Amino acid sequence: MDIIDLVRGVVRMDRPVLFQDRIVSKQEVNISPDDRGYVFGDGIYEVFRIYNGKLYETEAHMQRLLRSAQGVMIELPYAPDALLQRLQELLQRSNIQDGILYMQITRGVAPRAHLIPDGLKPVLYAYCSPLERPLESMQRGISAATVEDIRWHRCDLKTLNLLPNTLARHAAKQRGASEVIMHRDGRVTECSSSNFMIVRDGVLRTHPANQWILHGITRQVVLRLARELSIPVEEEPFTLSDLAQADEAFITGTTTEITPVVEIDGRKVGSGTPGEITLRLQQAFEQTIREL
């Protein structure tokens, strides 16, 4: 499931949210219909995982937020340290032990026009929501379907423009799959809301972190853990043919953690059960949570 599936309906109207420079209840939030985020999807977002009442990999998420903001030329409403302080305050006020913190920043409010006006004030909105870990999917694995990657050329920026991703996920649902594996002319990139990795002959393989994939935070953690466990890693593009010969496969993401993919396009991956290297990485990831 993606972030919308997971948190639909759980942001209660009385739950505190961060809107601009104030923490208020949701019913006090007034989003303008002229907000460029609403009109053009002109904004960026970030999703932090909350474990045991603490934000996970906070610095990495903040660095990616800054990178996205610079990439689309949106000025943050606060300096990074001040913004993080407000997010921590929101977390404390929300009193959530396990869940997510969602934050988005749009370019601002202006009459609808493609040309970006000068002097816009960015609009900040953030909330925390409870979210259980996907333990069943992590233990059993999920199915996936392959689709053509029709997104733009800056998938490394975490923007609000997610229509191709949602259409891809819908296509997976229509085919009875939980996630999609996208490819460009046969070269595998990533999934609709997660990164993707395979294991072949003991080597962990994943697409390099360039403009064709999001630079996933969980992806970074997994690659670091793999090297600590002396698992060979290749960050090179691989093809659908390589995918068909994979011994193991899994997705990585803030809400999905490390979830095995045991079936692709109706065919089993390896034995059709989570593989040895996937399980080792799951155990190592679990340890990072305990160390928070």
Phi and psi restraints in degrees (value plus and minus 20) as a CYANA .aco file:
   2 ASP   PHI    -112.2   -72.2
   2 ASP   PSI    -196.7  -156.7
   3 ILE   PHI     -84.6   -44.6
   3 ILE   PSI     -52.6   -12.6
   4 ILE   PHI     -88.3   -48.3
   4 ILE   PSI     -63.5   -23.5
   5 ASP   PHI     -78.7   -38.7
   5 ASP   PSI     -59.6   -19.6
   6 LEU   PHI     -96.4   -56.4
   6 LEU   PSI     -52.8   -12.8
   7 VAL   PHI    -132.3   -92.3
   7 VAL   PSI     -13.7    26.3
   8 ARG   PHI     -75.8   -35.8
   8 ARG   PSI     104.3   144.3
   9 GLY   PHI      62.2   102.2
   9 GLY   PSI     -21.4    18.6
  10 VAL   PHI    -121.2   -81.2
  10 VAL   PSI     -25.1    14.9
  11 VAL   PHI    -105.4   -65.4
  11 VAL   PSI      68.0   108.0
  12 ARG   PHI     -84.4   -44.4
  12 ARG   PSI     133.6   173.6
  13 MET   PHI     -84.6   -44.6
  13 MET   PSI     -44.2    -4.2
  14 ASP   PHI    -113.9   -73.9
  14 ASP   PSI     -19.0    21.0
  15 ARG   PHI     -95.7   -55.7
  15 ARG   PSI     120.3   160.3
  16 PRO   PHI     -87.4   -47.4
  16 PRO   PSI     121.0   161.0
  17 VAL   PHI    -151.3  -111.3
  17 VAL   PSI     135.2   175.2
  18 LEU   PHI    -118.4   -78.4
  18 LEU   PSI      96.3   136.3
  19 PHE   PHI    -146.3  -106.3
  19 PHE   PSI      94.6   134.6
  20 GLN   PHI      38.1    78.1
  20 GLN   PSI    -133.2   -93.2
  21 ASP   PHI    -129.5   -89.5
  21 ASP   PSI      -4.6    35.4
  22 ARG   PHI    -151.7  -111.7
  22 ARG   PSI     127.5   167.5
  23 ILE   PHI    -117.6   -77.6
  23 ILE   PSI      97.5   137.5
  24 VAL   PHI    -155.0  -115.0
  24 VAL   PSI     155.4   195.4
  25 SER   PHI     -99.6   -59.6
  25 SER   PSI     138.1   178.1
  26 LYS   PHI     -80.3   -40.3
  26 LYS   PSI     -54.7   -14.7
  27 GLN   PHI     -88.9   -48.9
  27 GLN   PSI     -32.5     7.5
  28 GLU   PHI    -107.6   -67.6
  28 GLU   PSI     -25.9    14.1
  29 VAL   PHI    -100.8   -60.8
  29 VAL   PSI     112.0   152.0
  30 ASN   PHI    -144.8  -104.8
  30 ASN   PSI      79.1   119.1
  31 ILE   PHI    -109.8   -69.8
  31 ILE   PSI     104.7   144.7
  32 SER   PHI     -91.9   -51.9
  32 SER   PSI     120.4   160.4
  33 PRO   PHI     -86.8   -46.8
  33 PRO   PSI     -32.0     8.0
  34 ASP   PHI    -114.3   -74.3
  34 ASP   PSI     -14.1    25.9
  35 ASP   PHI     -83.0   -43.0
  35 ASP   PSI     108.4   148.4
  36 ARG   PHI     -84.9   -44.9
  36 ARG   PSI     -40.7    -0.7
  37 GLY   PHI     -85.7   -45.7
  37 GLY   PSI     -57.7   -17.7
  38 TYR   PHI     -94.1   -54.1
  38 TYR   PSI     -61.2   -21.2
  39 VAL   PHI    -100.0   -60.0
  39 VAL   PSI     -62.3   -22.3
  40 PHE   PHI    -139.0   -99.0
  40 PHE   PSI     -24.0    16.0
  41 GLY   PHI      46.6    86.6
  41 GLY   PSI      10.1    50.1
  42 ASP   PHI    -107.3   -67.3
  42 ASP   PSI      61.0   101.0
  43 GLY   PHI    -194.2  -154.2
  43 GLY   PSI     156.6   196.6
  44 ILE   PHI    -148.6  -108.6
  44 ILE   PSI     144.6   184.6
  45 TYR   PHI    -169.9  -129.9
  45 TYR   PSI     147.4   187.4
  46 GLU   PHI    -169.3  -129.3
  46 GLU   PSI     125.2   165.2
  47 VAL   PHI    -145.0  -105.0
  47 VAL   PSI      97.8   137.8
  48 PHE   PHI    -119.5   -79.5
  48 PHE   PSI     122.3   162.3
  49 ARG   PHI    -109.2   -69.2
  49 ARG   PSI     119.0   159.0
  50 ILE   PHI    -128.4   -88.4
  50 ILE   PSI      99.9   139.9
  51 TYR   PHI    -141.8  -101.8
  51 TYR   PSI     108.5   148.5
  52 ASN   PHI      32.5    72.5
  52 ASN   PSI      18.6    58.6
  53 GLY   PHI      56.9    96.9
  53 GLY   PSI     -10.0    30.0
  54 LYS   PHI    -145.9  -105.9
  54 LYS   PSI     128.2   168.2
  55 LEU   PHI     -95.5   -55.5
  55 LEU   PSI     119.4   159.4
  56 TYR   PHI    -120.0   -80.0
  56 TYR   PSI     113.2   153.2
  57 GLU   PHI      33.2    73.2
  57 GLU   PSI      28.0    68.0
  58 THR   PHI     -79.4   -39.4
  58 THR   PSI     -67.8   -27.8
  59 GLU   PHI     -81.5   -41.5
  59 GLU   PSI     -61.3   -21.3
  60 ALA   PHI     -84.8   -44.8
  60 ALA   PSI     -60.1   -20.1
  61 HIS   PHI     -84.4   -44.4
  61 HIS   PSI     -62.0   -22.0
  62 MET   PHI     -85.6   -45.6
  62 MET   PSI     -59.4   -19.4
  63 GLN   PHI     -83.5   -43.5
  63 GLN   PSI     -59.7   -19.7
  64 ARG   PHI     -88.2   -48.2
  64 ARG   PSI     -57.6   -17.6
  65 LEU   PHI     -79.2   -39.2
  65 LEU   PSI     -65.3   -25.3
  66 LEU   PHI     -81.5   -41.5
  66 LEU   PSI     -61.0   -21.0
  67 ARG   PHI     -84.1   -44.1
  67 ARG   PSI     -62.5   -22.5
  68 SER   PHI     -84.5   -44.5
  68 SER   PSI     -63.2   -23.2
  69 ALA   PHI     -80.9   -40.9
  69 ALA   PSI     -64.7   -24.7
  70 GLN   PHI     -84.9   -44.9
  70 GLN   PSI     -57.5   -17.5
  71 GLY   PHI     -85.3   -45.3
  71 GLY   PSI     -51.6   -11.6
  72 VAL   PHI    -129.5   -89.5
  72 VAL   PSI     -11.4    28.6
  73 MET   PHI      40.4    80.4
  73 MET   PSI      26.4    66.4
  74 ILE   PHI    -127.5   -87.5
  74 ILE   PSI     110.3   150.3
  75 GLU   PHI    -106.2   -66.2
  75 GLU   PSI     109.3   149.3
  76 LEU   PHI     -84.8   -44.8
  76 LEU   PSI     125.6   165.6
  77 PRO   PHI     -91.5   -51.5
  77 PRO   PSI     -38.7     1.3
  78 TYR   PHI    -154.9  -114.9
  78 TYR   PSI     141.4   181.4
  79 ALA   PHI     -83.7   -43.7
  79 ALA   PSI     131.0   171.0
  80 PRO   PHI     -72.1   -32.1
  80 PRO   PSI     -64.1   -24.1
  81 ASP   PHI     -84.0   -44.0
  81 ASP   PSI     -61.1   -21.1
  82 ALA   PHI     -88.5   -48.5
  82 ALA   PSI     -58.1   -18.1
  83 LEU   PHI     -84.4   -44.4
  83 LEU   PSI     -65.2   -25.2
  84 LEU   PHI     -81.7   -41.7
  84 LEU   PSI     -57.6   -17.6
  85 GLN   PHI     -81.4   -41.4
  85 GLN   PSI     -61.4   -21.4
  86 ARG   PHI     -85.8   -45.8
  86 ARG   PSI     -58.0   -18.0
  87 LEU   PHI     -85.8   -45.8
  87 LEU   PSI     -59.5   -19.5
  88 GLN   PHI     -84.8   -44.8
  88 GLN   PSI     -58.1   -18.1
  89 GLU   PHI     -84.2   -44.2
  89 GLU   PSI     -62.2   -22.2
  90 LEU   PHI     -80.3   -40.3
  90 LEU   PSI     -62.9   -22.9
  91 LEU   PHI     -80.0   -40.0
  91 LEU   PSI     -65.6   -25.6
  92 GLN   PHI     -83.4   -43.4
  92 GLN   PSI     -61.4   -21.4
  93 ARG   PHI     -88.7   -48.7
  93 ARG   PSI     -48.5    -8.5
  94 SER   PHI     -98.4   -58.4
  94 SER   PSI     -46.1    -6.1
  95 ASN   PHI      36.2    76.2
  95 ASN   PSI      29.0    69.0
  96 ILE   PHI    -131.1   -91.1
  96 ILE   PSI     111.0   151.0
  97 GLN   PHI    -108.9   -68.9
  97 GLN   PSI     -63.3   -23.3
  98 ASP   PHI    -153.3  -113.3
  98 ASP   PSI      99.3   139.3
  99 GLY   PHI     156.8   196.8
  99 GLY   PSI    -168.3  -128.3
 100 ILE   PHI    -155.7  -115.7
 100 ILE   PSI     134.3   174.3
 101 LEU   PHI    -135.5   -95.5
 101 LEU   PSI      96.1   136.1
 102 TYR   PHI    -123.1   -83.1
 102 TYR   PSI     113.1   153.1
 103 MET   PHI    -156.4  -116.4
 103 MET   PSI     116.0   156.0
 104 GLN   PHI    -154.2  -114.2
 104 GLN   PSI     128.8   168.8
 105 ILE   PHI    -151.1  -111.1
 105 ILE   PSI      97.5   137.5
 106 THR   PHI    -117.5   -77.5
 106 THR   PSI     146.2   186.2
 107 ARG   PHI     -87.7   -47.7
 107 ARG   PSI     -48.7    -8.7
 108 GLY   PHI     116.6   156.6
 108 GLY   PSI    -191.3  -151.3
 109 VAL   PHI    -127.0   -87.0
 109 VAL   PSI     110.0   150.0
 110 ALA   PHI    -183.8  -143.8
 110 ALA   PSI     136.5   176.5
 111 PRO   PHI     -76.3   -36.3
 111 PRO   PSI     125.2   165.2
 112 ARG   PHI     -82.6   -42.6
 112 ARG   PSI      99.0   139.0
 113 ALA   PHI    -182.2  -142.2
 113 ALA   PSI     121.3   161.3
 114 HIS   PHI     -84.5   -44.5
 114 HIS   PSI     -58.2   -18.2
 115 LEU   PHI     -86.6   -46.6
 115 LEU   PSI     111.3   151.3
 116 ILE   PHI     -97.3   -57.3
 116 ILE   PSI     100.3   140.3
 117 PRO   PHI     -90.5   -50.5
 117 PRO   PSI     137.7   177.7
 118 ASP   PHI     -99.6   -59.6
 118 ASP   PSI     133.7   173.7
 119 GLY   PHI      56.1    96.1
 119 GLY   PSI       0.5    40.5
 120 LEU   PHI     -93.4   -53.4
 120 LEU   PSI     126.7   166.7
 121 LYS   PHI    -119.4   -79.4
 121 LYS   PSI      98.3   138.3
 122 PRO   PHI     -79.8   -39.8
 122 PRO   PSI     130.3   170.3
 123 VAL   PHI    -130.9   -90.9
 123 VAL   PSI     100.3   140.3
 124 LEU   PHI    -123.9   -83.9
 124 LEU   PSI     114.7   154.7
 125 TYR   PHI    -163.9  -123.9
 125 TYR   PSI     112.4   152.4
 126 ALA   PHI    -170.5  -130.5
 126 ALA   PSI     131.4   171.4
 127 TYR   PHI    -173.3  -133.3
 127 TYR   PSI     140.3   180.3
 128 CYS   PHI    -129.5   -89.5
 128 CYS   PSI     126.9   166.9
 129 SER   PHI    -165.1  -125.1
 129 SER   PSI     119.8   159.8
 130 PRO   PHI     -87.0   -47.0
 130 PRO   PSI     125.3   165.3
 131 LEU   PHI    -175.7  -135.7
 131 LEU   PSI     100.5   140.5
 132 GLU   PHI     -95.3   -55.3
 132 GLU   PSI     131.0   171.0
 133 ARG   PHI     -89.3   -49.3
 133 ARG   PSI     124.3   164.3
 134 PRO   PHI    -101.6   -61.6
 134 PRO   PSI      41.2    81.2
 135 LEU   PHI     -82.8   -42.8
 135 LEU   PSI     -59.5   -19.5
 136 GLU   PHI     -84.0   -44.0
 136 GLU   PSI     -65.8   -25.8
 137 SER   PHI     -84.5   -44.5
 137 SER   PSI     -57.1   -17.1
 138 MET   PHI     -86.3   -46.3
 138 MET   PSI     -49.7    -9.7
 139 GLN   PHI    -105.4   -65.4
 139 GLN   PSI     -61.0   -21.0
 140 ARG   PHI    -112.9   -72.9
 140 ARG   PSI     -50.7   -10.7
 141 GLY   PHI      72.6   112.6
 141 GLY   PSI     147.8   187.8
 142 ILE   PHI    -149.1  -109.1
 142 ILE   PSI     149.7   189.7
 143 SER   PHI    -122.0   -82.0
 143 SER   PSI     136.1   176.1
 144 ALA   PHI    -161.3  -121.3
 144 ALA   PSI     140.3   180.3
 145 ALA   PHI    -149.9  -109.9
 145 ALA   PSI     125.6   165.6
 146 THR   PHI    -110.5   -70.5
 146 THR   PSI     119.1   159.1
 147 VAL   PHI    -161.6  -121.6
 147 VAL   PSI     139.0   179.0
 148 GLU   PHI     -88.4   -48.4
 148 GLU   PSI     117.9   157.9
 149 ASP   PHI    -105.9   -65.9
 149 ASP   PSI      89.8   129.8
 150 ILE   PHI    -128.6   -88.6
 150 ILE   PSI      -4.4    35.6
 151 ARG   PHI     -96.1   -56.1
 151 ARG   PSI     153.9   193.9
 152 TRP   PHI     -94.4   -54.4
 152 TRP   PSI    -194.1  -154.1
 153 HIS   PHI    -113.8   -73.8
 153 HIS   PSI      -9.7    30.3
 154 ARG   PHI    -149.1  -109.1
 154 ARG   PSI      37.4    77.4
 155 CYS   PHI     -89.4   -49.4
 155 CYS   PSI     -31.0     9.0
 156 ASP   PHI     -96.3   -56.3
 156 ASP   PSI     -32.7     7.3
 157 LEU   PHI    -116.1   -76.1
 157 LEU   PSI     111.9   151.9
 158 LYS   PHI    -109.0   -69.0
 158 LYS   PSI      61.2   101.2
 159 THR   PHI    -121.3   -81.3
 159 THR   PSI     149.9   189.9
 160 LEU   PHI     -97.1   -57.1
 160 LEU   PSI     -24.0    16.0
 161 ASN   PHI    -102.2   -62.2
 161 ASN   PSI      65.7   105.7
 162 LEU   PHI    -136.7   -96.7
 162 LEU   PSI      -3.8    36.2
 163 LEU   PHI     -79.9   -39.9
 163 LEU   PSI     -65.2   -25.2
 164 PRO   PHI     -79.8   -39.8
 164 PRO   PSI     -56.3   -16.3
 165 ASN   PHI     -85.7   -45.7
 165 ASN   PSI     -63.3   -23.3
 166 THR   PHI     -89.2   -49.2
 166 THR   PSI     -56.6   -16.6
 167 LEU   PHI     -85.7   -45.7
 167 LEU   PSI     -58.7   -18.7
 168 ALA   PHI     -84.3   -44.3
 168 ALA   PSI     -63.5   -23.5
 169 ARG   PHI     -83.5   -43.5
 169 ARG   PSI     -58.0   -18.0
 170 HIS   PHI     -83.3   -43.3
 170 HIS   PSI     -59.9   -19.9
 171 ALA   PHI     -82.0   -42.0
 171 ALA   PSI     -58.3   -18.3
 172 ALA   PHI     -83.3   -43.3
 172 ALA   PSI     -64.1   -24.1
 173 LYS   PHI     -80.3   -40.3
 173 LYS   PSI     -61.8   -21.8
 174 GLN   PHI     -83.5   -43.5
 174 GLN   PSI     -45.4    -5.4
 175 ARG   PHI    -116.7   -76.7
 175 ARG   PSI     -10.7    29.3
 176 GLY   PHI      56.8    96.8
 176 GLY   PSI       1.3    41.3
 177 ALA   PHI    -130.3   -90.3
 177 ALA   PSI     139.0   179.0
 178 SER   PHI    -108.7   -68.7
 178 SER   PSI     -44.8    -4.8
 179 GLU   PHI    -169.7  -129.7
 179 GLU   PSI     143.0   183.0
 180 VAL   PHI    -130.3   -90.3
 180 VAL   PSI     132.0   172.0
 181 ILE   PHI    -135.5   -95.5
 181 ILE   PSI      93.3   133.3
 182 MET   PHI    -111.8   -71.8
 182 MET   PSI     130.5   170.5
 183 HIS   PHI    -164.7  -124.7
 183 HIS   PSI     130.7   170.7
 184 ARG   PHI    -133.1   -93.1
 184 ARG   PSI      89.6   129.6
 185 ASP   PHI      32.4    72.4
 185 ASP   PSI      21.2    61.2
 186 GLY   PHI      70.6   110.6
 186 GLY   PSI     -28.2    11.8
 187 ARG   PHI    -114.7   -74.7
 187 ARG   PSI     100.6   140.6
 188 VAL   PHI     -91.2   -51.2
 188 VAL   PSI     113.7   153.7
 189 THR   PHI    -128.0   -88.0
 189 THR   PSI     -99.5   -59.5
 190 GLU   PHI    -178.4  -138.4
 190 GLU   PSI    -182.4  -142.4
 191 CYS   PHI    -129.9   -89.9
 191 CYS   PSI    -196.6  -156.6
 192 SER   PHI     -89.1   -49.1
 192 SER   PSI     -53.9   -13.9
 193 SER   PHI    -163.0  -123.0
 193 SER   PSI       8.2    48.2
 194 SER   PHI    -179.8  -139.8
 194 SER   PSI     143.0   183.0
 195 ASN   PHI    -107.9   -67.9
 195 ASN   PSI     147.7   187.7
 196 PHE   PHI    -155.8  -115.8
 196 PHE   PSI     120.0   160.0
 197 MET   PHI    -159.4  -119.4
 197 MET   PSI     131.6   171.6
 198 ILE   PHI    -148.2  -108.2
 198 ILE   PSI     143.1   183.1
 199 VAL   PHI    -143.3  -103.3
 199 VAL   PSI     108.7   148.7
 200 ARG   PHI    -157.2  -117.2
 200 ARG   PSI     101.7   141.7
 201 ASP   PHI      34.1    74.1
 201 ASP   PSI      20.4    60.4
 202 GLY   PHI      60.9   100.9
 202 GLY   PSI     -19.6    20.4
 203 VAL   PHI    -125.0   -85.0
 203 VAL   PSI     110.1   150.1
 204 LEU   PHI    -104.9   -64.9
 204 LEU   PSI     105.9   145.9
 205 ARG   PHI    -144.8  -104.8
 205 ARG   PSI     118.4   158.4
 206 THR   PHI    -175.3  -135.3
 206 THR   PSI     135.2   175.2
 207 HIS   PHI     -83.3   -43.3
 207 HIS   PSI     120.9   160.9
 208 PRO   PHI     -84.4   -44.4
 208 PRO   PSI     134.6   174.6
 209 ALA   PHI    -100.6   -60.6
 209 ALA   PSI      59.2    99.2
 210 ASN   PHI    -139.0   -99.0
 210 ASN   PSI    -176.1  -136.1
 211 GLN   PHI     -93.9   -53.9
 211 GLN   PSI     -26.8    13.2
 212 TRP   PHI    -110.7   -70.7
 212 TRP   PSI     -29.6    10.4
 213 ILE   PHI    -157.7  -117.7
 213 ILE   PSI     138.5   178.5
 214 LEU   PHI     -95.1   -55.1
 214 LEU   PSI     119.0   159.0
 215 HIS   PHI    -100.5   -60.5
 215 HIS   PSI      60.2   100.2
 216 GLY   PHI     -82.9   -42.9
 216 GLY   PSI     119.2   159.2
 217 ILE   PHI     -90.1   -50.1
 217 ILE   PSI     -64.9   -24.9
 218 THR   PHI     -83.8   -43.8
 218 THR   PSI     -56.3   -16.3
 219 ARG   PHI     -76.8   -36.8
 219 ARG   PSI     -65.7   -25.7
 220 GLN   PHI     -81.5   -41.5
 220 GLN   PSI     -62.7   -22.7
 221 VAL   PHI     -82.7   -42.7
 221 VAL   PSI     -64.3   -24.3
 222 VAL   PHI     -83.6   -43.6
 222 VAL   PSI     -62.2   -22.2
 223 LEU   PHI     -85.0   -45.0
 223 LEU   PSI     -58.1   -18.1
 224 ARG   PHI     -84.4   -44.4
 224 ARG   PSI     -63.8   -23.8
 225 LEU   PHI     -85.0   -45.0
 225 LEU   PSI     -58.9   -18.9
 226 ALA   PHI     -80.9   -40.9
 226 ALA   PSI     -63.2   -23.2
 227 ARG   PHI     -87.9   -47.9
 227 ARG   PSI     -56.1   -16.1
 228 GLU   PHI     -85.0   -45.0
 228 GLU   PSI     -50.3   -10.3
 229 LEU   PHI    -110.1   -70.1
 229 LEU   PSI     -13.1    26.9
 230 SER   PHI      40.6    80.6
 230 SER   PSI      14.0    54.0
 231 ILE   PHI    -110.4   -70.4
 231 ILE   PSI     101.3   141.3
 232 PRO   PHI     -79.2   -39.2
 232 PRO   PSI     118.3   158.3
 233 VAL   PHI    -145.4  -105.4
 233 VAL   PSI     114.4   154.4
 234 GLU   PHI    -145.0  -105.0
 234 GLU   PSI      93.1   133.1
 235 GLU   PHI    -115.8   -75.8
 235 GLU   PSI      58.0    98.0
 236 GLU   PHI    -159.7  -119.7
 236 GLU   PSI     128.3   168.3
 237 PRO   PHI     -81.3   -41.3
 237 PRO   PSI     123.8   163.8
 238 PHE   PHI    -150.9  -110.9
 238 PHE   PSI     144.4   184.4
 239 THR   PHI    -125.2   -85.2
 239 THR   PSI     153.5   193.5
 240 LEU   PHI     -82.5   -42.5
 240 LEU   PSI     -50.6   -10.6
 241 SER   PHI     -85.7   -45.7
 241 SER   PSI     -62.0   -22.0
 242 ASP   PHI     -82.5   -42.5
 242 ASP   PSI     -58.8   -18.8
 243 LEU   PHI     -81.0   -41.0
 243 LEU   PSI     -60.6   -20.6
 244 ALA   PHI     -86.0   -46.0
 244 ALA   PSI     -40.6    -0.6
 245 GLN   PHI    -124.6   -84.6
 245 GLN   PSI      -9.6    30.4
 246 ALA   PHI     -88.2   -48.2
 246 ALA   PSI     123.2   163.2
 247 ASP   PHI    -103.9   -63.9
 247 ASP   PSI     -51.7   -11.7
 248 GLU   PHI    -165.1  -125.1
 248 GLU   PSI     138.9   178.9
 249 ALA   PHI    -172.6  -132.6
 249 ALA   PSI     128.8   168.8
 250 PHE   PHI    -179.0  -139.0
 250 PHE   PSI     139.3   179.3
 251 ILE   PHI    -125.2   -85.2
 251 ILE   PSI     136.3   176.3
 252 THR   PHI    -150.6  -110.6
 252 THR   PSI     119.8   159.8
 253 GLY   PHI    -192.3  -152.3
 253 GLY   PSI     144.1   184.1
 254 THR   PHI     -80.1   -40.1
 254 THR   PSI     -60.7   -20.7
 255 THR   PHI    -115.5   -75.5
 255 THR   PSI     -39.4     0.6
 256 THR   PHI    -120.1   -80.1
 256 THR   PSI     -32.8     7.2
 257 GLU   PHI      35.6    75.6
 257 GLU   PSI    -141.8  -101.8
 258 ILE   PHI    -137.3   -97.3
 258 ILE   PSI      82.7   122.7
 259 THR   PHI    -132.7   -92.7
 259 THR   PSI     100.0   140.0
 260 PRO   PHI     -84.5   -44.5
 260 PRO   PSI     124.7   164.7
 261 VAL   PHI    -127.3   -87.3
 261 VAL   PSI      94.0   134.0
 262 VAL   PHI    -125.8   -85.8
 262 VAL   PSI     -26.6    13.4
 263 GLU   PHI    -169.4  -129.4
 263 GLU   PSI     112.3   152.3
 264 ILE   PHI    -150.5  -110.5
 264 ILE   PSI     103.1   143.1
 265 ASP   PHI      32.8    72.8
 265 ASP   PSI      18.5    58.5
 266 GLY   PHI      62.1   102.1
 266 GLY   PSI     -20.0    20.0
 267 ARG   PHI    -128.7   -88.7
 267 ARG   PSI     121.2   161.2
 268 LYS   PHI     -86.7   -46.7
 268 LYS   PSI     124.3   164.3
 269 VAL   PHI    -115.0   -75.0
 269 VAL   PSI      97.9   137.9
 270 GLY   PHI      39.3    79.3
 270 GLY   PSI    -145.1  -105.1
 271 SER   PHI    -103.4   -63.4
 271 SER   PSI     -24.9    15.1
 272 GLY   PHI      65.2   105.2
 272 GLY   PSI      -8.1    31.9
 273 THR   PHI    -152.2  -112.2
 273 THR   PSI     140.6   180.6
 274 PRO   PHI     -75.7   -35.7
 274 PRO   PSI     114.6   154.6
 275 GLY   PHI    -105.4   -65.4
 275 GLY   PSI     151.3   191.3
 276 GLU   PHI     -82.7   -42.7
 276 GLU   PSI     -66.3   -26.3
 277 ILE   PHI     -88.5   -48.5
 277 ILE   PSI     -58.9   -18.9
 278 THR   PHI     -77.5   -37.5
 278 THR   PSI     -65.0   -25.0
 279 LEU   PHI     -85.3   -45.3
 279 LEU   PSI     -59.2   -19.2
 280 ARG   PHI     -83.2   -43.2
 280 ARG   PSI     -61.2   -21.2
 281 LEU   PHI     -89.1   -49.1
 281 LEU   PSI     -58.1   -18.1
 282 GLN   PHI     -79.4   -39.4
 282 GLN   PSI     -63.4   -23.4
 283 GLN   PHI     -84.4   -44.4
 283 GLN   PSI     -61.2   -21.2
 284 ALA   PHI     -87.3   -47.3
 284 ALA   PSI     -58.6   -18.6
 285 PHE   PHI     -84.3   -44.3
 285 PHE   PSI     -60.5   -20.5
 286 GLU   PHI     -77.4   -37.4
 286 GLU   PSI     -57.9   -17.9
 287 GLN   PHI     -86.0   -46.0
 287 GLN   PSI     -54.8   -14.8
 288 THR   PHI     -84.9   -44.9
 288 THR   PSI     -52.2   -12.2
 289 ILE   PHI     -89.4   -49.4
 289 ILE   PSI     -62.8   -22.8
 290 ARG   PHI     -82.9   -42.9
 290 ARG   PSI     -48.4    -8.4
 291 GLU   PHI    -104.8   -64.8
 291 GLU   PSI     -20.9    19.1
